[in-house]
C-alpha cells in the first residue's frame, strides 16, 4: 500500500450515506456544486466529514494531502490535460499501477482515461477539492490549465472574476493577443488566486530566466509556481493588464499607473496597477484592495486595552494634530480609517485628502490628490478648511507646505489626523522641525503620535507550545516575567495556513502622548533620543515591549517581533 493510502483520515463511527443521499451527492458533483452544500443538506459538521462519509459509502479512501509527498516518477510522462479535464493528480507510480487523487468521486471516465493513456492499473483516492486544486497549482503553477489549452466553457465570470468597467480595445496586434480566450483566462487565474489566498500585492517580474510571480501574503512575499510555458505569454499578459487598467498598451518606455475594478467570488475588489519598464521587460505590481474583507475598528487591529483607551481620548480632542507613523505597509491608513469610523457622527463633518483613496468610507467626504493639476496635499488642505470641517485627515505630511497648513488648521480649531514616515514616535517632533515648522508650533499643536508595525499572527490550528533555548531569547525579553509561567508558541504549518504557520496580521503599537515635559523639550529642539527617554520614563511602552506582550499572549512568535522591531537602546531593557 502506498504512502498516500497509509496517511488517510479515518472515523469508524461515521455513518454511510443512504441511496437517496448518494444520488443527491452525484447530482451535486456533476452540476459543479460545492461539497459544502452536500455537508449542509446531509447535516454533517463540515466538508471533511461529508467527504469521509461519501468515501466510506463508495469504498474510496480519503487522504490528507498536506502530509503527502508526490513521487517525482508519478508526473513523468503523465498527460497533464487529464489533470484539468478530470480534476485529478498522480501521487505515486510503479511499473504496473498508478495512484491518483481526485476531488470528484463520480467522474467515472477519469480512471478509464488515465488507464488508456498510461497503460497502467489505476487506484483512486479522495481528497477535499480545494486541497486537490492547491496540489495542482503547487506542482504545475497558476494558469497551467490555460496553457494546456483547456479553456473553460463558461463565461468570464465563471472563473470567479468579473470586470466591472467597460474595456476599450484598439486594432493593434498587442490588443488582439490580449483578447485571446487563453490570455483572458490566464490573467483571471492569477487575480482569482491572489484573492483566494488573501494576497495584498501581486508582483510580476520579468527576469532573464522568464516571468516570476510572487504574492505578498500577511506582509511576506511568497513565490507562486508557474509553468515554464508561461514565458511565451509575457507580452500578452501585460497587455491584458494594461487594457483592464485603462493604460496605453503601446507605451513601454515610461511608468504607468492604473486601476482595475472587478468582482471576485461575489466581492468587490479594487486593484491598483503600477507598471515600470525594467531591464528585461515591464515589471508589474498590483495592490489588491478587498473592500468587503475590511472592517475598520480600533478594537480589531490589535491594540492593548490601555493603548486603546488613551488613543480613543486623543482622537476625540477638539483640536490639535495626531500622527500615525511607520514604514510603508505598516497599517497606518487602516488605523486612521478605524479612528474616523469611531468618531464619525451626524454632529461632525470629516473630510479627508488622500493619495490614493484606498477605501470608500460611508459618511466621510474624501478627496483624491492629483499632482498633475496642482491638487496637492497642501492645496487641497487649504480648500478643505473653507468647507467648515470638524476633523481633517491628510494622507501624508511630506513637505513644509503641508506641515504648515496642518499646523495652522489645528491652531484654528480643527482636529487633524495624518501620517509621517519616522522609525518611532519620538522622531516625529524633529521630523516636523526639519521640514521647517517652528519648534514652538510643533510642541503646541502635536497632541500625540502612534508608531506601529504589523506582525503575523500564529495560525490557531497548528501553533505549538515550546520552551525556547537561552540563545533564542533576546536580551530585552523578560520571558518568564511576561508569561507568568504560561507557554509561548511558535509556528508549525498546516493546510489552513499554507504551511507558513501564520494566518493574518495585527499591529504592535507605541503611543506617545504629549505632556508638559515633552512640549518643553520639543520647543527647545531637544534630540529625538532625549525625547524618547522622557516618553519611556513617563510610561510609554515601546514597539518592542508591545510585541513581547503579544508573544506572551500566544498571539505571535518571538521571530516575528524580531523581524519588525529593533532592540530598545535607551536604558529601558528588561532583564532576563
C-alpha positions as MATLAB code, in Angstrom:
seq = 'XXXXXXXXXXXXXXXXXXXXXXXXXXXXXXXXXXXXXXXXXXXXXXXXXXXXXXXXXXXXXXXXXXXXXXXXXXXXXXXXXXXXXXXXXXXXXXXXXXXXXXXXXXXXXXXXXXXXXXXXXXXXXXXXXXXXXXXXXXXXXXXXXXXXXXXXXXXXXXXXXXXXXXXXXXXXXXXXXXXXXXXXXXXXXXXXXXXXXXXXXXXXXXXXXXXXXXXXXXXXXXXXXXXXXXXXXXXXXXXXXXXXXXXXXXXXXXXXXXXXXXXXXXXXXXXXXXXXXXXXXXXXXXXXXXXXXXXXXXXXXXXXXXXXXXXXXXXXXXXXXXXXXXXXXXXXXXXXXXXXXXXXXXXXXXXXXXXXXXXXXXXXXXXXXXXXXXXXXXXXXXXXXXXXXXXXXXXXXXXXXXXXXXXXXXXXXXXXXXXXXXXXXXXXXXXXXXXXXXXXXXXXXXXXXXXXXXXXXXXXXXXXXXXXXXXXXXXXXXXXXXXXXXXXXXXXXXXXXXXXXXXXXXXXXXXXXXXXXXXXXXXXXXXXXXXXXXXXXXXXXXXXXXXXXXXXXXXXXXXXXXXXXXXXXXXXXXXX';
ca = [
       0.000    0.000    0.000;
       1.355    3.454   -0.917;
       2.214    6.292    1.446;
      -0.922    8.096    0.340;
      -3.205    5.266    1.425;
      -1.485    4.955    4.780;
      -1.989    8.648    5.522;
      -5.757    8.703    5.384;
      -8.495   10.171    7.506;
     -10.477    7.634    9.470;
     -13.565    7.790   11.633;
     -15.012    4.349   12.418;
     -18.204    5.855   13.820;
     -19.037    7.802   10.674;
     -22.342    6.910    9.085;
     -22.701    5.806    5.477;
     -24.831    7.788    3.045;
     -28.209    6.394    2.073;
     -29.001    5.634   -1.550;
     -31.080    8.802   -1.743;
     -28.187   10.840   -0.331;
     -25.738    9.211   -2.750;
     -27.940   10.116   -5.701;
     -28.149   13.685   -4.416;
     -24.351   13.778   -3.948;
     -23.832   12.576   -7.520;
     -26.225   15.242   -8.807;
     -24.392   17.985   -6.887;
     -20.916   16.923   -8.066;
     -21.975   16.580  -11.695;
     -23.533   20.053  -11.558;
     -20.326   21.529  -10.195;
     -21.750   22.407   -6.778;
     -19.527   22.803   -3.729;
     -19.020   19.988   -1.217;
     -20.273   22.361    1.466;
     -23.794   22.142    0.070;
     -23.776   18.370    0.484;
     -22.489   18.781    4.044;
     -25.325   21.151    4.902;
     -28.056   19.101    3.255;
     -26.915   15.870    4.947;
     -26.280   17.648    8.269;
     -22.545   16.971    8.567;
     -20.403   19.219   10.731;
     -18.041   20.176    7.889;
     -16.914   19.310    4.359;
     -14.298   16.816    5.570;
     -16.857   14.782    7.466;
     -19.133   14.763    4.405;
     -16.264   13.592    2.184;
     -15.295   10.874    4.687;
     -18.834    9.541    4.700;
     -19.012    9.717    0.915;
     -15.687    7.899    0.591;
     -16.772    5.190    3.032;
     -20.013    4.737    1.120;
     -18.168    4.377   -2.215;
     -15.244    2.346   -0.882;
     -12.707    5.100   -1.641;
     -10.048    6.118    0.941;
      -9.899    9.823    1.888;
      -6.351   11.180    2.211;
      -4.729   14.214    3.835;
      -2.777   15.871    1.021;
      -0.907   18.150    3.414;
       1.024   15.083    4.652;
       1.794   13.517    1.286;
       4.879   13.913   -0.864;
       4.109   13.409   -4.552;
       6.583   10.993   -6.128;
       8.560   12.553   -8.961;
       8.040    9.446  -11.100;
       4.264    9.914  -10.892;
       4.359   13.062  -13.031;
       6.865   11.728  -15.562;
       5.166   11.399  -18.958;
       1.746   11.856  -17.329;
      -0.688   13.574  -19.742;
      -1.343   16.882  -17.968;
      -4.503   17.522  -19.967;
      -6.165   14.809  -17.853;
      -5.296   16.679  -14.651;
      -7.544   19.591  -15.598;
     -10.144   17.685  -17.575;
     -10.899   15.225  -14.762;
      -9.730   17.189  -11.695;
      -7.209   14.603  -10.535;
      -3.484   14.351   -9.804;
      -0.986   11.448   -9.747;
       0.511   10.654   -6.333;
       2.660    7.574   -6.914;
       3.527    5.177   -9.697;
       5.081    1.752  -10.241;
       5.664   -0.268  -13.365;
       2.219   -1.787  -13.023;
      -0.055    0.797  -11.403;
      -0.590    4.466  -10.748;
      -2.313    6.053   -7.775;
      -4.461    9.152   -8.352;
      -6.205   11.579   -6.037;
      -9.443   13.199   -7.157;
     -11.901   15.715   -5.778;
     -14.801   14.213   -7.754;
     -15.616   10.564   -6.990;
     -18.424   10.486   -9.566;
     -16.228   11.104  -12.622;
     -16.414    7.504  -13.856;
     -14.447    8.295  -17.005;
     -11.355    9.506  -15.144;
      -9.852    6.087  -14.339;
     -10.535    4.798  -17.860;
      -8.932    7.856  -19.459;
      -5.775    7.511  -17.350;
      -5.613    3.731  -17.926;
      -5.897    4.220  -21.684;
      -3.244    6.956  -21.709;
      -0.705    5.210  -19.450;
      -1.463    1.507  -19.816;
      -1.349    1.151  -16.012;
      -3.804   -0.153  -13.428;
      -5.414    2.840  -11.704;
      -6.062    3.276   -7.989;
      -8.228    6.237   -6.945;
      -8.307    8.032   -3.584;
     -10.346   11.053   -2.460;
      -9.320   14.436   -1.017;
     -11.035   17.731   -0.341;
     -11.495   19.541   -3.686;
      -9.678   22.702   -2.585;
      -6.713   20.570   -1.469;
      -6.560   18.932   -4.899;
      -6.642   22.380   -6.526;
      -3.803   23.562   -4.259;
      -1.786   20.444   -5.104;
      -2.202   21.091   -8.836;
      -1.126   24.735   -8.519;
       1.864   23.915   -6.315;
       3.235   21.453   -8.898;
       2.063   22.864  -12.211;
       1.672   26.545  -11.377;
      -1.148   29.037  -11.628;
      -2.657   29.149  -15.104;
      -1.400   25.692  -16.069;
      -4.880   24.713  -17.243;
      -4.967   27.628  -19.661;
      -1.534   26.893  -21.026;
      -2.564   23.317  -21.682;
      -5.294   24.620  -23.963;
      -8.204   23.571  -21.777;
     -10.277   26.742  -21.748;
     -13.376   26.599  -19.576;
     -16.705   26.574  -21.383;
     -18.293   29.076  -19.033;
     -18.026   32.805  -19.453;
     -15.518   35.110  -17.781;
     -17.495   35.471  -14.563;
     -17.419   31.703  -14.036;
     -13.702   31.946  -13.287;
     -14.646   33.934  -10.193;
     -13.615   37.196  -11.921;
     -15.996   39.784  -13.357;
     -14.622   43.055  -14.739;
     -16.817   45.959  -13.598;
     -15.521   48.552  -16.097;
     -16.021   48.686  -19.860;
     -12.769   47.808  -21.629;
     -11.510   49.677  -24.695;
      -9.584   47.806  -27.400;
      -7.708   49.214  -30.365;
      -6.806   47.460  -33.600;
      -3.183   46.697  -32.688;
      -1.632   43.243  -32.669;
      -0.918   43.538  -28.922;
      -4.606   44.216  -28.221;
      -5.615   41.251  -30.353;
      -3.282   38.964  -28.385;
      -4.622   40.312  -25.089;
      -8.188   39.417  -26.111;
      -7.433   35.754  -26.762;
      -9.501   33.499  -24.536;
      -6.428   31.737  -23.174;
      -4.782   35.029  -22.137;
      -8.007   36.359  -20.579;
      -8.398   33.206  -18.517;
      -4.739   33.151  -17.563;
      -4.913   36.689  -16.150;
      -8.170   35.826  -14.381;
      -6.475   32.778  -12.827;
      -3.672   34.952  -11.462;
      -6.076   37.538  -10.000;
      -8.506   34.966   -8.596;
      -5.707   33.027   -6.885;
      -4.426   36.241   -5.279;
      -7.885   36.985   -3.860;
      -8.311   33.401   -2.626;
      -5.022   33.394   -0.703;
      -5.633   36.898    0.764;
      -2.675   38.458   -1.025;
      -2.243   42.198   -0.534;
       0.045   42.598   -3.566;
       0.865   40.732   -6.783;
       4.414   41.091   -8.120;
       5.057   40.113  -11.746;
       8.767   40.425  -12.512;
      10.400   39.872  -15.887;
      13.853   38.373  -15.382;
      16.433   36.823  -17.695;
      15.081   33.385  -16.811;
      11.482   34.389  -17.558;
       8.360   35.591  -15.747;
       8.267   35.351  -11.964;
       5.049   35.799   -9.967;
       5.038   36.459   -6.230;
       2.144   37.164   -3.868;
       2.579   39.208   -0.683;
       0.592   37.326    1.947;
       0.497   38.674    5.515;
       3.324   41.034    4.629;
       5.745   38.387    3.305;
       6.380   37.642   -0.382;
       5.699   34.050   -1.444;
       6.728   32.771   -4.865;
       3.873   31.331   -6.909;
       4.832   28.311   -9.023;
       4.216   28.934  -12.728;
       4.700   26.633  -15.717;
       7.721   27.341  -17.911;
       5.462   27.812  -20.936;
       4.080   30.966  -19.308;
       7.093   32.887  -20.646;
       5.606   32.802  -24.145;
       2.632   34.801  -22.858;
       4.542   37.589  -21.079;
       3.731   40.369  -23.532;
       0.089   39.313  -23.871;
      -0.395   39.138  -20.088;
       0.958   42.641  -19.573;
      -1.094   43.980  -22.486;
      -4.212   42.425  -20.985;
      -3.500   44.035  -17.604;
      -2.912   47.405  -19.302;
      -6.244   47.174  -21.085;
      -8.031   46.236  -17.845;
      -6.371   49.209  -16.088;
      -7.154   51.618  -18.976;
      -3.475   52.213  -19.760;
      -1.676   52.760  -23.056;
      -0.635   49.296  -24.271;
       1.720   50.779  -26.887;
       3.737   52.730  -24.309;
       6.615   50.649  -22.947;
       9.156   53.381  -22.128;
       7.696   55.204  -19.134;
       5.964   54.109  -15.907;
       2.165   53.903  -15.917;
      -0.370   53.674  -13.089;
      -3.945   52.497  -13.371;
      -6.826   50.858  -11.594;
      -8.892   47.712  -12.152;
     -12.344   47.262  -10.629;
     -13.635   43.707  -10.545;
     -15.851   41.306   -8.647;
     -14.320   38.059   -7.406;
     -16.336   35.395   -5.603;
     -19.123   37.921   -5.079;
     -16.811   40.527   -3.509;
     -15.855   43.898   -4.982;
     -12.095   44.178   -5.422;
     -10.051   47.279   -6.291;
      -6.647   46.621   -7.854;
      -4.077   49.419   -8.186;
      -1.722   48.662  -11.064;
       1.807   50.056  -11.398;
       3.899   49.184  -14.458;
       7.559   50.176  -14.769;
       9.991   49.415  -17.637;
      12.910   47.307  -16.408;
      15.984   45.609  -17.884;
      14.270   42.520  -19.277;
      10.766   43.921  -19.783;
       7.966   45.652  -17.905;
       7.550   44.861  -14.209;
       4.048   44.911  -12.736;
       2.975   45.366   -9.116;
      -0.714   45.241   -8.233;
      -2.120   46.271   -4.839;
      -5.240   44.222   -4.039;
      -7.850   46.143   -2.024;
     -10.640   43.859   -0.876;
     -13.360   46.261    0.242;
     -15.697   43.621    1.639;
     -12.935   41.973    3.696;
     -12.064   45.204    5.538;
     -13.610   46.104    8.868;
     -12.433   49.377   10.390;
     -12.453   49.169   14.170;
      -9.794   50.106   16.718;
     -10.768   47.095   18.815;
      -9.954   44.740   15.939;
      -6.446   45.888   14.973;
      -4.524   44.553   17.962;
      -4.326   47.481   20.388;
      -3.873   46.549   24.017;
      -6.647   47.882   26.234;
      -4.579   50.646   27.846;
      -3.309   51.995   24.493;
      -6.808   51.792   23.028;
      -8.252   53.899   25.863;
      -5.542   56.566   25.560;
      -5.793   56.696   21.763;
      -9.584   56.970   21.979;
      -9.072   60.028   24.199;
      -6.615   61.600   21.719;
      -8.837   61.256   18.648;
     -11.735   62.924   20.476;
      -9.830   66.092   21.366;
     -11.426   69.303   19.991;
      -8.287   70.411   18.112;
      -4.654   69.509   17.585;
      -2.651   67.060   15.481;
      -2.476   63.275   15.922;
       0.081   61.434   13.794;
       0.433   57.756   12.924;
       3.954   56.793   11.892;
       5.659   53.761   10.431;
       7.097   52.418    7.182;
       5.080   51.706    4.034;
       2.731   48.778    4.573;
       2.619   49.028    8.357;
      -1.144   49.628    8.525;
      -1.169   53.401    9.111;
      -4.126   54.038    6.792;
      -6.157   51.237    8.395;
      -5.543   52.733   11.846;
      -6.604   56.209   10.715;
      -9.710   54.874    8.952;
     -10.574   52.965   12.137;
     -10.185   56.168   14.144;
     -12.503   58.044   11.773;
     -15.044   55.220   11.972;
     -15.011   55.573   15.781;
     -15.688   59.316   15.851;
     -17.915   59.922   12.814;
     -21.459   61.044   13.546;
     -24.166   63.317   12.241;
     -22.851   66.087   14.511;
     -19.411   66.443   12.951;
     -18.043   66.810    9.449;
     -14.998   64.799    8.416;
     -13.035   65.475    5.226;
     -10.028   63.501    4.021;
      -7.459   64.288    1.345;
      -5.666   61.140    0.183;
      -3.300   59.779   -2.445;
      -4.783   57.391   -3.364;
      -8.198   56.852   -1.766;
      -7.799   53.211   -0.774;
     -11.266   52.573    0.672;
     -14.507   54.494    0.364;
     -15.978   55.317    3.768;
     -19.680   55.951    4.225;
     -20.460   59.294    5.873;
     -16.983   60.760    5.247;
     -16.062   63.209    2.473;
     -12.953   62.035    0.615;
     -10.757   63.985   -1.831;
      -8.316   62.416   -4.290;
      -4.985   64.246   -4.596;
      -4.000   64.976   -8.218;
      -0.487   66.394   -8.608;
      -0.856   66.803  -12.382;
      -3.369   69.609  -11.937;
      -1.804   71.096   -8.814;
      -4.177   69.365   -6.387;
      -1.515   68.574   -3.779;
      -1.997   67.743   -0.096;
      -1.213   71.353    0.811;
      -3.507   72.875   -1.829;
      -6.408   70.575   -1.014;
      -5.977   71.195    2.716;
      -6.309   74.952    2.196;
      -9.555   74.425    0.266;
     -10.882   71.867    2.741;
     -10.811   74.378    5.573;
     -13.316   76.554    3.689;
     -15.830   73.692    3.939;
     -16.115   74.025    7.705;
     -14.841   70.564    8.746;
     -14.506   69.413   12.348;
     -11.934   66.720   11.546;
      -9.455   66.635    8.667;
      -7.377   63.654    7.584;
      -4.296   64.423    5.476;
      -2.975   61.265    3.825;
       0.673   62.130    4.479;
       2.747   65.103    5.590;
       5.544   65.125    3.010;
       6.788   68.722    2.895;
       6.903   72.045    4.695;
       3.808   73.469    2.982;
       1.618   70.553    4.013;
       3.046   70.529    7.542;
       2.488   74.288    7.923;
      -1.106   74.053    6.704;
      -1.782   71.161    9.090;
      -0.407   73.217   11.993;
      -2.493   76.251   11.019;
      -5.604   74.072   10.717;
      -5.092   72.748   14.236;
      -4.500   76.268   15.592;
      -7.825   77.415   14.116;
      -9.820   74.786   15.980;
      -9.644   71.704   13.779;
      -8.625   68.148   14.649;
      -6.016   66.960   12.118;
      -5.026   63.336   11.549;
      -2.098   62.429    9.322;
       0.798   60.030    8.742;
       4.535   60.559    8.794;
       7.479   58.336    7.888;
       9.597   58.013   11.033;
      11.072   54.987   12.786;
       9.452   55.695   16.148;
       7.004   58.053   17.806;
       9.593   60.421   19.295;
      11.163   61.101   15.902;
       8.040   62.892   14.665;
       8.832   66.108   16.545;
      12.254   66.594   14.963;
      10.949   65.448   11.562;
       8.455   68.320   11.506;
      11.109   70.752   12.698;
      13.447   69.529    9.948;
      10.691   70.317    7.431;
      10.796   73.940    8.572;
       7.965   74.157   11.125;
       8.865   76.294   14.135;
       9.591   74.132   17.219;
       7.138   76.061   19.421;
       4.355   75.394   16.878;
       5.160   71.673   16.790;
       5.168   71.422   20.576;
       1.890   73.320   20.966;
      -0.131   71.512   18.286;
       1.122   67.896   18.262;
      -1.067   66.087   20.804;
       0.119   62.532   20.258;
       1.996   60.152   17.981;
       1.203   56.477   17.398;
       4.051   54.433   15.907;
       3.141   50.990   14.630;
       4.276   47.839   12.846;
       2.434   44.728   11.660;
       3.303   41.231   12.853;
       1.893   37.981   11.538;
      -0.396   36.114   13.924;
       0.156   32.445   14.621;
      -2.225   30.009   12.961;
      -4.721   28.891   15.611;
      -4.971   25.433   14.062;
      -1.314   24.445   14.251;
       0.664   26.709   16.594;
       2.672   24.693   19.093;
       3.951   25.439   22.589;
       7.685   25.108   23.193;
      10.480   26.061   25.566;
      12.927   28.355   23.757;
      16.620   27.886   24.323;
      18.708   30.550   26.016;
      20.101   31.590   22.615;
      16.588   32.094   21.211;
      15.576   34.591   23.908;
      16.633   38.203   23.124;
      18.350   40.109   25.913;
      15.469   42.587   26.209;
      12.782   39.898   26.599;
      11.896   39.152   30.200;
      10.209   35.958   29.084;
       9.102   34.388   32.323;
       8.081   37.662   33.938;
       5.794   38.361   30.964;
       4.289   34.909   30.512;
       3.871   34.187   34.227;
       4.828   30.584   33.605;
       2.423   30.123   30.679;
       3.758   28.519   27.477;
       4.814   30.537   24.467;
       4.171   29.403   20.926;
       5.913   29.085   17.579;
       4.673   28.421   14.027;
       4.361   24.866   12.741;
       2.411   24.884    9.465;
      -0.741   23.157    8.244;
      -3.170   23.227    5.328;
      -5.125   26.141    6.801;
      -2.092   28.465    6.742;
      -0.497   27.024    3.572;
       2.347   25.611    5.641;
       3.588   29.018    6.873;
       2.412   28.685   10.480;
       0.838   32.151   10.317;
      -2.613   33.428    9.379;
      -3.485   37.116    9.414;
      -1.756   40.129   10.961;
      -2.222   42.618   13.780;
      -0.460   45.726   14.952;
       2.060   46.424   17.669;
       1.989   49.993   18.920;
       3.966   52.729   20.634;
       1.811   55.645   21.787;
       3.499   58.905   22.801;
       1.148   61.392   24.456;
       2.484   64.938   24.612;
       2.759   66.132   28.216;
       4.249   69.355   29.577;
       7.771   67.897   29.787;
       7.656   66.655   26.189;
       6.319   70.042   24.968;
       9.114   71.911   26.729;
      11.784   69.585   25.303;
      10.313   69.798   21.784;
      10.184   73.611   21.858;
      13.889   73.598   22.795;
      14.729   71.286   19.845;
      15.868   68.524   22.189;
      17.224   65.420   20.421;
      14.975   62.523   19.494;
      16.918   60.219   21.857;
      16.247   62.507   24.824;
      12.577   62.853   23.882;
      12.255   59.085   23.656;
      13.863   58.553   27.069;
      11.482   61.090   28.599;
       8.464   59.424   26.971;
       9.528   55.969   28.203;
      10.086   57.370   31.690;
       6.554   58.814   31.677;
       5.020   55.397   30.881;
       5.201   54.952   27.107;
       5.537   51.291   26.083;
       7.888   50.749   23.164;
       7.058   48.841   19.983;
       9.363   46.053   21.125;
       7.703   45.756   24.532;
       4.231   45.723   22.967;
       5.457   42.933   20.694;
       6.638   40.898   23.675;
       3.161   41.235   25.214;
       1.722   39.692   22.040;
       4.265   36.855   22.334;
       3.307   36.283   25.958;
      -0.365   36.019   24.967;
       0.435   33.376   22.343;
      -0.702   35.641   19.514;
       2.598   35.881   17.626;
       6.129   34.474   17.766;
       9.477   35.763   19.002;
      10.796   35.681   15.418;
       8.027   37.992   14.201;
       8.804   40.652   16.802;
      12.499   40.395   15.961;
      11.642   40.774   12.263;
       9.876   44.126   12.557;
      11.490   45.849   15.567;
      14.930   46.754   16.877;
      16.039   46.251   20.475;
      15.455   49.222   22.747;
      18.734   51.067   23.323;
      17.558   53.655   25.813;
      18.458   52.047   29.100;
      14.962   50.570   29.291;
      15.956   46.972   28.542;
      14.126   44.356   30.551;
      16.424   41.992   32.483;
      16.275   38.253   31.965;
];
